[in-house]
């Protein structure tokens, strides 16, 4: 297992940063390897903004000169505090991204 930790300080309200960074549609704007995102939830499915655990999406990514698709699932969603998602297959290595906000 490889563990990487980073810390970024932003002069913005935590609610604003959390809302922006946990929306998969915004990943290509701030995640260097993400080219495109495809939501996997069924159209018309009602989303509970306070519980997004289980939400699925697929990332088209480019890394190390390769392009690949990788499906992910949200495994933790605590508004304005914590967000995590993990790869479910297709990724060259099993990946879990776990973000904390304060």
N, C-alpha and C positions, 0 to 999 in steps of 0.2 A: 504494500500500500504506500502510495505517495501522498503526503499531505502538504498543501500549500496554503499559507495564511497571508492575507493582505489586509491593510487598513487604509481607508480613504476617508478624509474629512471634507465634508461639503458644507458650505454656508447656506443651507436650505433647510426648511422644516422637515423633520423625520417623516411625517405623513406624505409629503410630496415626493421625497426620495423613494420611500417604500412603494407607493403607488406606481411610480414610473418604472422602477427596476424589477418589479414582480410581474409586469405585464409582458408576456412573451413577444408581443408585437414590437416592443421597443428594443429587444435584445440586439438586433443588427446595428443599432445606433451606439451601443456602448460595449458590446462583447466582440472583441476583435475577430474571432474565428467564425462568428455567425453571419451567414449570407442571407438566409431566408427562414421564416417560421411558418409552420402550418398547424393551426389548431385542430385537435382531433375530436373535440366535443361535438355531439350531434347538433345540427341546426335547430334552433328553437328550444334547446335544452335550457331550463331555467338555472341560472348561476346564483349561488349564494355567495355574496362578496365576503362574508365572514368565514366561509369554509370552502377553500378551493382545493383541499387535499383530494387527490385522485384525478385532478384535471390532467389531461394529456396533451402533448404537442410534439411535433417533430421539427428538429432543427436541421437545416442544410448548412454544413460547416465546411470550412477549408482550413486545413492545418498540415504542416510539414509537406506542402506541395500536393496534397490529396484533397479531394472533395468527397464527402460522405453524408448520408442521412442518418440521423440518430433520434429515435423516439425517446421522450422523457416523460416522467410522471412527477407531479407535485407531491411531496411527502410531508411537508410541514408548511403551515400557513397561519401565523400568529400576527394579525395586523399591527404594523408599525414596530414589530419586535423581531420576528424571525420568518425566513422563507427558505425552503430547500426543495430541490428537485434532483432526480437521479435518472440515469440512462436505463432503459429497459432492454435494449438490444441494439445491434448495428453500430455501436461505437467501438473503435479499436481497443478501448479499455473501459472497464466499468467506471462511471463518473458520477460522483455526488457533489453537488454545489450546495453549500449551506451558508446562508447570509444572516448576519445579525445586525440589528439597527439600534442605535441609541442616540 
